[in-house]
Amino acid sequence: MLTSDQVAHWNAFGFLVLPKLFNQNEVTKLRDAAIEVIKQNDGEKAITDSEKFGIGAFCEQHPVLRDWLVDDRIYGIPESLLGSDFILDLNSGYIFTGDTLWHGGFAPDETEESFNPVCKVVMYFDSLTKENGALRVVPGTHRRPFGANIWPQQAGSNPGERERQPFGVPQEDVPCVDLQSDPGDIIVFTERVFHSSFGSKKGRLQISAEYSANPTTEAQIDRMRADHDRFAYSHHPSKSFINSENPKLRRMVSRMVELGFTPREE
Ligand SMILES: O=C(O)CCC(=O)C(=O)O
């Protein structure tokens, strides 16, 4: 569980760094498991040649990764930030390469009424500094109005996006906090907080889990249903979790089952 100071930091700034949550031995086991799953999913080249890779329903594919999701050090994070009835929306394995341009913010169709708190828990397997690809965040952009002010910096897919300077400064110079991390550290942020990374020359393995608070109003449920309809992984509970012997895995997806969301086969 997080302390009240950590929760206050989260609420104000939209991120947390939890150093040394996992030891070297655990990190090695998690890395080996993640690499095994990536290889099983045709990601061999991503590992050898630092190519981009990303899939959801990742932890379902290895017992060590499943255990990571229900480990108290991970499970306790959304529990503290979103309440004990939080939902596991998605979990993923990624290899990020090169610069990740600034992105985040509120989805255009999200209103004050449909707003539902979320958080994302990630673990990298490299020592990352500002210069070589550490995640950067603009604190406080997970909330309106600041989160709306920074929207012009949202990366689009147009050519020349890298050079665009809506605030008159290059991407690298946008005021931010760099979340330096070592293997074993956990970073908590949200997809709404503006984030990026610059300077990395090699692939960065990341495992992640994304969570929502339990939606209670019609507007929140409608919004979650729209995301379910739009995405292949997010908000689709895996059958192996629905039927798991582990009560925490079952609980984290049970609300989506109740809402009639289509399960995935994994
Ligand atoms: O590590 C990176 O380069 C970007 C990570 C990111 O965008 C994410 O986890 O949502």
The ligand as an ORCA input file, in Angstrom:
! r2SCAN-3c Opt
* xyz 0 1
  O       9.307      4.810    -22.694
  C       8.883      5.482    -23.625
  O       9.579      5.919    -24.530
  C       7.417      5.876    -23.706
  C       6.515      5.165    -22.775
  C       5.077      5.481    -23.007
  O       4.703      6.302    -23.814
  C       4.083      4.770    -22.222
  O       4.413      3.848    -21.451
  O       2.882      5.115    -22.335
*
